[in-house]
């Protein structure tokens, strides 16, 4: 499907403050500088607020005015060279495809690097005179035959990203990487043809291999680092039992509509906010309220998505579908905190925004200095410039800070704590006193068997049978 045919209107939601919200998956974003460009372009529009979650590669877009304005805003962002798709469209297949391609590129560059090193070792420890000019030329040709197709194929992830950015008049992290690899390979080929000594096919291919290892591991880490917001939303996924004219049928959560009568068996999780119609039961509300003790609810009282029915079956009426439940609101609040402008995130964004122009200026200055005043030939001066392009990337900082924020939020959520402020973790390290507003003892709320040794074999068998048949 082309970008022009996507109808974003069906994915736009209205916020309580009168704004519209659209969450999009971003394709082609590899560094914090990319996120900064997207945000800067969209935030320059009137009544628009945009924030990119680089860890999840998502864009959260808020605006006031017409609902149909989403198409023009996305089109404005697409001019930067990125592709956007509604988050409701599954990205799992796309991510898996990218991961497999990176793995193939990494395997090709790794195989080529290992074989080129066989020839390079002999070249490193021998001179043209001791080895013989013909033998040295032959080894260079063997290295070139391995390196050239490897650079062309394994460099595709970097070259494609760099070209897309340059074509739209922008730069990103992959531009200096691509320039460095192409310069090193091109100079090596020229030197080989003129029987020079500055042949570095091994360095160019090994560099690609190491960069691809990092890119592949980053791709894997992003897939594994689900946000805490996704974790809480997963609690409201599944199928619900709908009662219609005395008949029961199972439907997915996404099909639940306001006014539907739902049957909730003992042990089942509530999948929509609503009101109990008949029955009375105890509910585990800890995921929403933090309270560890079960809460007894009866007909006429409200139940919320995420609660677990602990004892008796009930019937309820759905009042809010999955996307508008309290759990969904909490997830949005947590997601906003994960991608919020904490101090370290702002620092990383500022560094990334200046990275590309500064690095190119430094590389050019290094080349000119060593050529004109440093007394070196153009070949070693060019290698110094290439080195500057490659080693000055600060994107590890820009990538690591948002990932840490997401992983920490996920870790805390699994232990019953929700983060709703972007700078909560930064302020946490200054805390020296904690006061708990709790009327009883602090507990985990998890039942554990005790005194099992005092039970007979028959009693233990009964207890295990009861547990096996209870959810």
The 8 nearest C-alpha neighbors of each residue, nearest first, counted from 0:
[[1, 2, 4, 5, 3, 84, 6, 88],
 [2, 0, 3, 4, 5, 82, 84, 83],
 [1, 3, 4, 5, 0, 82, 83, 84],
 [2, 4, 1, 5, 0, 6, 74, 70],
 [5, 3, 2, 1, 6, 0, 7, 70],
 [6, 4, 2, 3, 7, 1, 0, 84],
 [5, 7, 8, 4, 9, 70, 10, 3],
 [8, 6, 10, 9, 5, 11, 70, 69],
 [9, 7, 11, 10, 6, 67, 66, 69],
 [8, 10, 7, 11, 6, 12, 85, 21],
 [9, 11, 8, 7, 21, 12, 85, 87],
 [12, 10, 21, 8, 20, 9, 19, 7],
 [13, 11, 20, 19, 14, 10, 21, 9],
 [12, 14, 19, 18, 20, 17, 15, 11],
 [15, 13, 18, 16, 17, 19, 12, 20],
 [14, 16, 17, 13, 18, 19, 12, 20],
 [17, 15, 14, 18, 13, 19, 63, 62],
 [16, 18, 15, 14, 13, 19, 63, 64],
 [19, 17, 63, 14, 62, 16, 13, 61],
 [18, 20, 13, 62, 61, 12, 14, 63],
 [19, 21, 61, 12, 60, 11, 13, 18],
 [22, 20, 11, 60, 59, 23, 10, 12],
 [23, 21, 59, 58, 86, 60, 85, 20],
 [24, 22, 85, 86, 58, 84, 57, 83],
 [23, 25, 57, 84, 86, 83, 56, 85],
 [26, 24, 83, 56, 57, 82, 23, 28],
 [25, 27, 82, 28, 81, 83, 24, 56],
 [26, 28, 81, 29, 160, 25, 82, 80],
 [29, 27, 26, 33, 30, 25, 81, 34],
 [30, 28, 27, 33, 31, 172, 173, 171],
 [29, 31, 32, 33, 28, 394, 172, 398],
 [32, 30, 34, 33, 397, 351, 348, 35],
 [31, 33, 351, 352, 35, 30, 34, 36],
 [34, 32, 36, 31, 35, 30, 28, 171],
 [35, 33, 31, 37, 32, 36, 51, 38],
 [34, 36, 32, 38, 33, 37, 39, 31],
 [37, 35, 39, 33, 34, 38, 40, 32],
 [38, 36, 34, 40, 35, 39, 76, 41],
 [37, 39, 35, 41, 36, 40, 49, 42],
 [38, 40, 36, 42, 37, 41, 35, 43],
 [41, 39, 37, 43, 38, 42, 36, 76],
 [42, 40, 43, 38, 44, 39, 49, 37],
 [41, 43, 39, 44, 48, 47, 40, 38],
 [42, 44, 41, 40, 39, 45, 47, 38],
 [45, 43, 42, 41, 47, 46, 40, 72],
 [44, 46, 47, 43, 42, 62, 63, 41],
 [47, 45, 62, 63, 44, 48, 64, 42],
 [48, 46, 62, 42, 45, 44, 61, 49],
 [47, 49, 61, 42, 60, 62, 46, 50],
 [50, 48, 60, 38, 59, 42, 61, 41],
 [49, 51, 59, 38, 58, 52, 60, 48],
 [52, 50, 58, 57, 34, 53, 59, 49],
 [51, 53, 57, 338, 56, 54, 55, 58],
 [54, 52, 56, 55, 51, 57, 34, 31],
 [55, 53, 52, 56, 402, 401, 221, 398],
 [54, 56, 57, 53, 52, 221, 225, 226],
 [57, 55, 53, 25, 52, 54, 24, 58],
 [58, 56, 24, 52, 55, 25, 23, 51],
 [57, 59, 51, 23, 22, 50, 60, 52],
 [60, 58, 22, 50, 49, 21, 51, 57],
 [59, 61, 49, 21, 20, 48, 58, 22],
 [62, 60, 20, 48, 19, 47, 49, 18],
 [63, 61, 47, 19, 18, 46, 48, 64],
 [64, 62, 18, 46, 19, 65, 47, 17],
 [63, 65, 66, 62, 68, 18, 46, 19],
 [64, 66, 67, 68, 63, 69, 19, 62],
 [65, 67, 68, 69, 64, 19, 8, 11],
 [68, 66, 69, 65, 8, 70, 7, 71],
 [67, 69, 66, 65, 70, 71, 72, 64],
 [68, 70, 72, 67, 71, 73, 66, 7],
 [71, 69, 73, 72, 68, 74, 67, 7],
 [72, 70, 74, 73, 68, 69, 75, 67],
 [73, 71, 75, 69, 74, 70, 68, 76],
 [72, 74, 76, 70, 75, 71, 77, 69],
 [75, 73, 77, 71, 72, 76, 70, 78],
 [76, 74, 72, 73, 77, 78, 71, 41],
 [75, 77, 73, 78, 74, 79, 37, 72],
 [78, 76, 74, 79, 81, 75, 80, 82],
 [77, 79, 76, 80, 75, 167, 74, 81],
 [80, 78, 77, 167, 76, 81, 164, 169],
 [79, 81, 78, 163, 77, 164, 167, 82],
 [82, 80, 77, 27, 79, 26, 83, 25],
 [81, 83, 26, 25, 77, 27, 84, 80],
 [84, 82, 25, 24, 23, 26, 81, 85],
 [83, 85, 24, 23, 86, 82, 25, 88],
 [86, 84, 23, 87, 88, 24, 22, 10],
 [85, 87, 23, 88, 24, 22, 84, 89],
 [86, 88, 85, 89, 10, 23, 84, 90],
 [87, 89, 86, 85, 90, 84, 24, 91],
 [90, 88, 91, 87, 86, 92, 93, 85],
 [89, 91, 93, 92, 94, 88, 86, 24],
 [90, 92, 94, 93, 89, 95, 96, 222],
 [93, 91, 95, 94, 90, 96, 89, 97],
 [94, 92, 96, 90, 95, 91, 97, 89],
 [95, 93, 97, 91, 96, 92, 90, 98],
 [94, 96, 98, 92, 97, 93, 91, 99],
 [95, 97, 93, 99, 94, 98, 92, 100],
 [98, 96, 94, 100, 95, 99, 101, 93],
 [97, 99, 95, 101, 96, 100, 94, 102],
 [100, 98, 102, 96, 101, 97, 95, 103],
 [99, 101, 103, 97, 102, 98, 104, 96],
 [102, 100, 104, 98, 103, 99, 215, 105],
 [101, 103, 105, 99, 100, 104, 106, 98],
 [104, 102, 106, 100, 105, 101, 107, 99],
 [105, 103, 153, 101, 107, 106, 102, 108],
 [104, 106, 102, 108, 103, 211, 107, 208],
 [105, 107, 103, 109, 104, 108, 110, 102],
 [108, 106, 104, 110, 109, 105, 111, 103],
 [107, 109, 111, 208, 105, 110, 106, 112],
 [110, 108, 106, 112, 111, 107, 208, 105],
 [111, 109, 107, 113, 108, 112, 106, 114],
 [110, 112, 108, 114, 109, 113, 115, 145],
 [113, 111, 109, 115, 205, 114, 110, 204],
 [112, 114, 116, 110, 111, 115, 109, 117],
 [113, 115, 111, 116, 117, 112, 110, 118],
 [116, 114, 112, 117, 142, 118, 113, 201],
 [115, 117, 119, 113, 114, 118, 120, 112],
 [118, 116, 115, 114, 119, 120, 113, 121],
 [119, 117, 116, 115, 121, 120, 138, 122],
 [118, 120, 116, 122, 121, 117, 123, 115],
 [121, 119, 123, 122, 118, 117, 116, 124],
 [120, 122, 119, 124, 118, 123, 125, 117],
 [121, 123, 119, 125, 120, 124, 118, 135],
 [124, 122, 120, 121, 125, 119, 126, 118],
 [125, 123, 121, 122, 120, 126, 119, 130],
 [126, 124, 122, 123, 130, 121, 129, 127],
 [125, 127, 129, 128, 130, 124, 122, 123],
 [128, 126, 130, 131, 132, 129, 135, 125],
 [127, 129, 131, 126, 130, 132, 125, 135],
 [130, 128, 126, 127, 131, 125, 132, 135],
 [131, 129, 127, 128, 126, 125, 134, 135],
 [130, 132, 127, 128, 134, 133, 129, 135],
 [131, 133, 135, 127, 134, 136, 130, 128],
 [132, 134, 136, 135, 131, 137, 130, 138],
 [135, 133, 137, 136, 131, 132, 138, 130],
 [134, 136, 132, 138, 137, 133, 139, 131],
 [137, 135, 139, 133, 134, 138, 132, 140],
 [136, 138, 134, 140, 139, 135, 133, 141],
 [139, 137, 141, 135, 140, 136, 118, 142],
 [138, 140, 136, 142, 137, 141, 143, 135],
 [139, 141, 143, 137, 142, 138, 144, 136],
 [140, 142, 138, 144, 139, 143, 137, 145],
 [143, 141, 139, 145, 140, 115, 144, 146],
 [142, 144, 146, 140, 145, 141, 147, 139],
 [145, 143, 141, 142, 146, 147, 140, 148],
 [144, 146, 142, 143, 147, 111, 148, 149],
 [147, 145, 143, 149, 144, 148, 142, 150],
 [146, 148, 150, 149, 143, 145, 144, 151],
 [149, 147, 151, 150, 146, 152, 145, 144],
 [150, 148, 146, 152, 147, 151, 153, 108],
 [149, 151, 154, 147, 153, 148, 152, 146],
 [150, 152, 148, 149, 154, 153, 147, 155],
 [153, 151, 149, 154, 155, 150, 148, 104],
 [154, 152, 104, 150, 155, 149, 151, 108],
 [153, 155, 150, 152, 157, 151, 156, 158],
 [154, 156, 158, 157, 153, 152, 159, 151],
 [157, 155, 159, 154, 158, 160, 153, 101],
 [158, 156, 173, 160, 155, 154, 159, 161],
 [157, 159, 155, 161, 160, 156, 177, 154],
 [160, 158, 162, 161, 157, 156, 155, 163],
 [159, 161, 157, 163, 158, 162, 156, 173],
 [162, 160, 174, 158, 173, 164, 159, 163],
 [163, 161, 165, 159, 164, 160, 166, 158],
 [164, 162, 166, 160, 80, 161, 165, 159],
 [163, 165, 169, 161, 170, 162, 167, 166],
 [166, 164, 168, 162, 169, 167, 163, 170],
 [165, 167, 163, 164, 168, 162, 169, 80],
 [168, 166, 165, 164, 79, 169, 80, 78],
 [167, 169, 165, 166, 164, 170, 79, 163],
 [170, 168, 164, 165, 167, 171, 79, 166],
 [171, 169, 164, 165, 174, 355, 161, 172],
 [172, 170, 173, 174, 32, 33, 355, 164],
 [171, 173, 174, 30, 175, 355, 176, 170],
 [172, 174, 176, 161, 157, 171, 175, 177],
 [173, 175, 161, 177, 176, 172, 171, 178],
 [176, 174, 178, 177, 388, 173, 179, 172],
 [175, 177, 173, 179, 174, 178, 389, 180],
 [178, 176, 174, 180, 179, 175, 158, 173],
 [179, 177, 175, 181, 176, 180, 182, 174],
 [180, 178, 385, 176, 182, 177, 181, 175],
 [179, 181, 177, 183, 182, 178, 203, 184],
 [182, 180, 184, 178, 183, 179, 185, 177],
 [183, 181, 185, 179, 184, 180, 186, 178],
 [182, 184, 180, 186, 181, 185, 179, 187],
 [185, 183, 187, 181, 182, 186, 200, 180],
 [186, 184, 182, 188, 187, 183, 181, 189],
 [185, 187, 189, 183, 188, 184, 182, 190],
 [188, 186, 198, 190, 184, 185, 189, 199],
 [187, 189, 191, 185, 186, 190, 184, 192],
 [190, 188, 186, 192, 191, 187, 193, 185],
 [191, 189, 195, 187, 193, 188, 192, 194],
 [190, 192, 194, 188, 189, 193, 195, 187],
 [191, 193, 189, 190, 194, 188, 195, 187],
 [192, 194, 190, 191, 195, 189, 188, 196],
 [195, 193, 191, 192, 190, 196, 136, 132],
 [196, 194, 190, 193, 197, 191, 198, 192],
 [195, 197, 198, 190, 194, 191, 127, 187],
 [198, 196, 195, 190, 187, 199, 378, 186],
 [197, 199, 187, 196, 190, 200, 191, 188],
 [200, 198, 202, 201, 187, 197, 203, 183],
 [199, 201, 203, 202, 184, 146, 198, 204],
 [200, 202, 199, 204, 203, 115, 205, 112],
 [201, 203, 205, 199, 200, 204, 206, 183],
 [204, 202, 206, 200, 201, 205, 180, 183],
 [203, 205, 207, 206, 201, 202, 112, 108],
 [206, 204, 208, 202, 207, 112, 203, 201],
 [207, 205, 203, 209, 204, 208, 202, 210],
 [206, 208, 210, 204, 205, 209, 211, 203],
 [207, 209, 205, 108, 211, 206, 210, 109],
 [210, 208, 212, 206, 211, 207, 205, 213],
 [211, 209, 207, 213, 212, 208, 206, 214],
 [210, 212, 214, 208, 213, 209, 105, 215],
 [213, 211, 209, 215, 210, 214, 216, 208],
 [212, 214, 210, 216, 211, 215, 217, 209],
 [213, 215, 211, 217, 212, 216, 210, 218],
 [216, 214, 218, 212, 217, 213, 101, 211],
 [217, 215, 219, 213, 218, 214, 220, 212],
 [216, 218, 220, 214, 215, 219, 213, 221],
 [217, 219, 215, 221, 216, 220, 214, 222],
 [220, 218, 216, 222, 217, 221, 223, 215],
 [221, 219, 217, 223, 222, 218, 224, 216],
 [222, 220, 224, 218, 223, 219, 54, 217],
 [221, 223, 219, 220, 224, 218, 225, 94],
 [222, 224, 220, 221, 225, 219, 218, 226],
 [225, 223, 221, 222, 220, 406, 226, 405],
 [226, 224, 223, 229, 227, 222, 230, 409],
 [225, 227, 228, 229, 405, 409, 224, 230],
 [226, 228, 409, 230, 229, 408, 412, 231],
 [229, 227, 330, 226, 231, 230, 334, 333],
 [228, 230, 232, 226, 227, 231, 233, 225],
 [231, 229, 227, 233, 228, 232, 226, 234],
 [230, 232, 228, 233, 234, 229, 227, 330],
 [233, 231, 229, 234, 230, 235, 228, 327],
 [232, 234, 230, 236, 235, 231, 229, 237],
 [235, 233, 232, 231, 236, 305, 230, 268],
 [234, 236, 270, 233, 232, 305, 304, 237],
 [237, 235, 233, 234, 252, 270, 232, 238],
 [238, 236, 252, 251, 235, 239, 270, 234],
 [237, 239, 251, 250, 252, 249, 240, 236],
 [238, 240, 249, 250, 251, 241, 252, 237],
 [239, 241, 249, 262, 248, 261, 247, 250],
 [242, 240, 261, 248, 247, 260, 262, 249],
 [241, 243, 247, 260, 246, 261, 245, 262],
 [242, 244, 246, 245, 247, 241, 260, 248],
 [245, 243, 246, 242, 247, 241, 260, 248],
 [244, 246, 243, 242, 247, 241, 248, 260],
 [247, 245, 243, 244, 242, 248, 241, 240],
 [246, 248, 242, 241, 240, 243, 245, 249],
 [247, 249, 241, 240, 250, 246, 242, 243],
 [248, 250, 240, 239, 238, 241, 251, 247],
 [249, 251, 238, 239, 254, 252, 240, 248],
 [252, 250, 238, 253, 254, 237, 239, 249],
 [251, 253, 254, 238, 255, 237, 236, 239],
 [252, 254, 251, 255, 321, 320, 250, 322],
 [255, 253, 252, 251, 256, 250, 320, 321],
 [256, 254, 252, 253, 320, 257, 259, 251],
 [257, 255, 320, 259, 254, 258, 317, 319],
 [256, 258, 318, 317, 259, 319, 320, 255],
 [257, 259, 317, 316, 318, 256, 260, 319],
 [260, 258, 317, 316, 257, 256, 261, 241],
 [261, 259, 316, 242, 315, 241, 317, 258],
 [262, 260, 241, 315, 240, 314, 242, 316],
 [261, 263, 314, 240, 241, 313, 264, 315],
 [264, 262, 313, 312, 314, 267, 261, 265],
 [265, 263, 312, 267, 266, 262, 313, 311],
 [264, 266, 312, 311, 310, 308, 267, 309],
 [265, 267, 470, 308, 309, 264, 307, 268],
 [268, 266, 308, 264, 265, 307, 263, 269],
 [267, 269, 307, 306, 305, 308, 270, 266],
 [268, 270, 304, 306, 305, 271, 307, 303],
 [271, 269, 304, 235, 268, 305, 252, 236],
 [272, 270, 304, 320, 321, 269, 317, 319],
 [273, 271, 303, 304, 319, 324, 318, 302],
 [272, 274, 317, 318, 316, 302, 301, 271],
 [275, 273, 301, 316, 315, 300, 302, 299],
 [274, 276, 315, 298, 299, 300, 277, 314],
 [275, 277, 315, 298, 314, 299, 274, 316],
 [278, 276, 298, 314, 313, 275, 315, 279],
 [279, 277, 313, 298, 297, 314, 280, 312],
 [278, 280, 297, 296, 298, 313, 311, 277],
 [279, 281, 311, 310, 296, 295, 282, 297],
 [282, 280, 295, 294, 309, 310, 293, 296],
 [283, 281, 308, 294, 293, 309, 307, 284],
 [282, 284, 293, 307, 306, 285, 294, 308],
 [285, 283, 306, 286, 287, 288, 282, 290],
 [286, 284, 289, 290, 288, 287, 291, 283],
 [285, 287, 284, 289, 288, 305, 415, 306],
 [288, 286, 285, 284, 289, 305, 326, 306],
 [289, 287, 285, 290, 284, 286, 291, 283],
 [288, 290, 285, 286, 287, 291, 415, 284],
 [291, 289, 285, 288, 292, 284, 293, 444],
 [290, 292, 444, 285, 289, 293, 443, 442],
 [291, 293, 290, 294, 444, 283, 285, 284],
 [294, 292, 283, 282, 281, 291, 295, 284],
 [293, 295, 282, 281, 296, 292, 283, 284],
 [294, 296, 281, 280, 282, 293, 297, 279],
 [297, 295, 280, 279, 281, 300, 294, 298],
 [296, 298, 279, 300, 278, 299, 280, 275],
 [299, 297, 275, 276, 277, 300, 278, 279],
 [298, 300, 275, 274, 276, 297, 301, 277],
 [301, 299, 298, 274, 275, 297, 296, 302],
 [302, 300, 274, 273, 275, 303, 299, 272],
 [301, 303, 273, 274, 272, 300, 275, 304],
 [304, 302, 272, 306, 305, 271, 273, 269],
 [303, 305, 271, 270, 269, 272, 306, 235],
 [304, 306, 269, 234, 235, 268, 303, 270],
 [307, 305, 284, 269, 283, 304, 268, 303],
 [306, 308, 268, 283, 282, 267, 309, 269],
 [309, 307, 282, 266, 265, 267, 310, 268],
 [310, 308, 266, 282, 281, 265, 307, 283],
 [309, 311, 265, 280, 281, 308, 266, 312],
 [312, 310, 280, 265, 313, 279, 309, 264],
 [313, 311, 264, 265, 263, 278, 310, 314],
 [314, 312, 278, 263, 277, 262, 311, 279],
 [313, 315, 262, 277, 276, 261, 263, 275],
 [316, 314, 275, 276, 261, 274, 260, 317],
 [315, 317, 260, 273, 274, 259, 258, 261],
 [316, 318, 273, 257, 258, 259, 319, 271],
 [317, 319, 273, 257, 272, 258, 316, 320],
 [318, 320, 272, 257, 324, 323, 317, 271],
 [321, 319, 256, 271, 323, 322, 255, 257],
 [322, 320, 323, 324, 271, 253, 252, 319],
 [321, 323, 320, 327, 324, 319, 253, 328],
 [324, 322, 321, 320, 319, 327, 325, 328],
 [325, 323, 327, 326, 321, 272, 319, 322],
 [324, 326, 328, 327, 329, 323, 303, 304],
 [327, 325, 329, 324, 328, 330, 304, 232],
 [326, 328, 330, 324, 325, 329, 322, 323],
 [327, 329, 325, 331, 330, 326, 332, 324],
 [328, 330, 332, 326, 327, 331, 333, 325],
 [331, 329, 228, 327, 333, 332, 328, 334],
 [332, 330, 334, 328, 333, 329, 335, 327],
 [331, 333, 329, 335, 330, 334, 419, 328],
 [334, 332, 419, 336, 330, 335, 331, 228],
 [333, 335, 337, 331, 336, 332, 228, 330],
 [334, 336, 332, 333, 338, 337, 339, 331],
 [337, 335, 421, 420, 339, 333, 419, 334],
 [338, 336, 334, 335, 405, 339, 404, 421],
 [337, 339, 52, 335, 336, 334, 340, 51],
 [340, 338, 421, 336, 337, 335, 341, 420],
 [341, 339, 345, 344, 421, 342, 338, 422],
 [340, 342, 422, 344, 421, 343, 339, 345],
 [343, 341, 345, 344, 346, 340, 422, 425],
 [342, 344, 346, 345, 341, 347, 400, 340],
 [345, 343, 347, 341, 346, 342, 340, 348],
 [344, 346, 348, 342, 343, 347, 340, 341],
 [347, 345, 343, 349, 344, 348, 342, 350],
 [346, 348, 397, 344, 350, 345, 349, 351],
 [349, 347, 345, 351, 346, 350, 352, 344],
 [350, 348, 352, 346, 351, 347, 345, 353],
 [351, 349, 347, 348, 352, 353, 354, 346],
 [350, 352, 32, 354, 348, 349, 353, 31],
 [353, 351, 32, 349, 350, 354, 348, 35],
 [354, 352, 351, 350, 355, 357, 356, 349],
 [353, 355, 351, 357, 352, 356, 358, 350],
 [354, 356, 358, 357, 353, 359, 171, 172],
 [357, 355, 359, 358, 354, 353, 360, 170],
 [358, 356, 360, 354, 359, 355, 361, 353],
 [357, 359, 361, 355, 360, 356, 354, 362],
 [358, 360, 362, 356, 361, 357, 363, 355],
 [359, 361, 357, 363, 358, 362, 364, 356],
 [362, 360, 364, 358, 359, 363, 365, 357],
 [361, 363, 384, 359, 365, 387, 364, 360],
 [362, 364, 366, 360, 365, 361, 359, 367],
 [365, 363, 361, 367, 362, 366, 368, 360],
 [364, 366, 362, 368, 363, 367, 384, 361],
 [367, 365, 380, 363, 384, 364, 369, 368],
 [368, 366, 370, 364, 365, 369, 371, 363],
 [367, 369, 365, 372, 371, 370, 366, 373],
 [370, 368, 373, 380, 366, 375, 372, 367],
 [369, 371, 367, 375, 368, 377, 380, 373],
 [372, 370, 368, 369, 367, 373, 374, 375],
 [371, 373, 368, 369, 374, 370, 367, 375],
 [374, 372, 369, 375, 368, 370, 371, 380],
 [373, 375, 372, 369, 370, 371, 376, 368],
 [376, 374, 370, 369, 373, 380, 379, 377],
 [377, 375, 378, 379, 370, 380, 374, 369],
 [376, 378, 380, 379, 381, 370, 375, 366],
 [377, 379, 381, 380, 376, 382, 197, 186],
 [380, 378, 382, 381, 377, 376, 383, 375],
 [381, 379, 377, 366, 383, 378, 382, 369],
 [380, 382, 384, 378, 379, 383, 366, 377],
 [381, 383, 385, 379, 384, 380, 386, 378],
 [384, 382, 386, 380, 381, 385, 379, 387],
 [383, 385, 362, 381, 387, 366, 386, 382],
 [386, 384, 179, 382, 388, 387, 383, 381],
 [385, 387, 383, 389, 384, 388, 390, 382],
 [386, 388, 384, 385, 362, 389, 390, 391],
 [389, 387, 385, 386, 175, 362, 390, 358],
 [388, 390, 386, 387, 391, 176, 385, 392],
 [389, 391, 387, 392, 386, 388, 393, 385],
 [392, 390, 389, 387, 388, 393, 358, 386],
 [391, 393, 394, 390, 389, 354, 395, 172],
 [394, 392, 395, 396, 391, 397, 351, 354],
 [395, 393, 397, 396, 392, 398, 30, 351],
 [394, 396, 398, 397, 393, 399, 392, 400],
 [397, 395, 399, 394, 398, 393, 400, 347],
 [396, 398, 394, 347, 395, 31, 399, 400],
 [399, 397, 395, 396, 400, 394, 401, 402],
 [398, 400, 402, 396, 401, 397, 395, 403],
 [399, 401, 403, 402, 398, 397, 396, 344],
 [402, 400, 404, 403, 399, 398, 54, 405],
 [403, 401, 399, 405, 404, 400, 54, 406],
 [404, 402, 406, 400, 401, 405, 407, 399],
 [403, 405, 401, 407, 402, 406, 337, 408],
 [404, 406, 408, 402, 403, 407, 226, 337],
 [407, 405, 409, 403, 408, 404, 402, 410],
 [408, 406, 410, 404, 409, 405, 403, 411],
 [409, 407, 405, 411, 406, 410, 227, 412],
 [408, 410, 227, 406, 412, 407, 411, 226],
 [411, 409, 407, 413, 408, 412, 406, 414],
 [410, 412, 414, 416, 408, 413, 409, 407],
 [413, 411, 416, 415, 409, 414, 417, 410],
 [414, 412, 410, 411, 415, 409, 416, 227],
 [415, 413, 411, 412, 416, 410, 409, 417],
 [414, 416, 412, 413, 411, 417, 289, 286],
 [417, 415, 412, 411, 414, 418, 413, 289],
 [416, 418, 412, 419, 411, 415, 333, 408],
 [419, 417, 420, 333, 408, 336, 416, 423],
 [418, 420, 333, 336, 332, 417, 421, 335],
 [421, 419, 336, 423, 422, 418, 339, 333],
 [420, 422, 336, 339, 341, 423, 337, 340],
 [421, 423, 341, 425, 420, 424, 426, 342],
 [424, 422, 420, 426, 425, 421, 427, 418],
 [425, 423, 427, 426, 422, 428, 421, 404],
 [424, 426, 422, 427, 423, 428, 429, 341],
 [427, 425, 423, 424, 428, 429, 422, 430],
 [428, 426, 424, 429, 430, 425, 423, 422],
 [427, 429, 426, 430, 425, 424, 431, 423],
 [430, 428, 427, 426, 431, 425, 432, 424],
 [431, 429, 427, 428, 432, 426, 433, 425],
 [430, 432, 429, 433, 428, 427, 434, 426],
 [433, 431, 430, 434, 429, 435, 427, 428],
 [432, 434, 435, 431, 430, 436, 427, 429],
 [435, 433, 436, 432, 437, 431, 430, 441],
 [436, 434, 437, 433, 441, 438, 440, 432],
 [437, 435, 434, 438, 439, 433, 441, 440],
 [436, 438, 435, 439, 440, 441, 434, 290],
 [439, 437, 436, 440, 441, 435, 290, 442],
 [440, 438, 437, 441, 442, 436, 435, 292],
 [439, 441, 442, 438, 437, 443, 435, 291],
 [442, 440, 439, 443, 437, 435, 444, 291],
 [443, 441, 444, 440, 291, 445, 439, 292],
 [442, 444, 445, 291, 441, 446, 415, 414],
 [443, 445, 291, 442, 446, 292, 290, 285],
 [446, 444, 443, 447, 291, 442, 292, 448],
 [445, 447, 444, 448, 443, 449, 442, 291],
 [448, 446, 449, 445, 444, 450, 443, 451],
 [449, 447, 451, 446, 450, 462, 445, 452],
 [450, 448, 451, 447, 452, 453, 446, 454],
 [451, 449, 452, 453, 448, 454, 447, 459],
 [450, 452, 453, 454, 449, 448, 459, 455],
 [453, 451, 450, 454, 455, 449, 459, 456],
 [452, 454, 451, 450, 455, 449, 459, 458],
 [455, 453, 451, 452, 458, 459, 456, 450],
 [454, 456, 458, 457, 459, 453, 452, 451],
 [455, 457, 459, 458, 460, 454, 461, 452],
 [456, 458, 460, 455, 459, 461, 454, 462],
 [459, 457, 461, 455, 460, 456, 454, 462],
 [458, 460, 462, 456, 461, 457, 454, 463],
 [459, 461, 457, 463, 458, 462, 464, 456],
 [462, 460, 458, 464, 459, 463, 465, 457],
 [463, 461, 459, 465, 464, 460, 458, 466],
 [462, 464, 466, 460, 465, 461, 467, 459],
 [465, 463, 461, 467, 462, 466, 460, 468],
 [464, 466, 462, 463, 468, 467, 461, 469],
 [465, 467, 463, 469, 464, 468, 462, 470],
 [468, 466, 464, 465, 469, 463, 470, 462],
 [467, 469, 465, 466, 464, 470, 463, 462],
 [468, 470, 466, 467, 465, 266, 265, 464],
 [469, 266, 468, 265, 466, 267, 309, 467]]
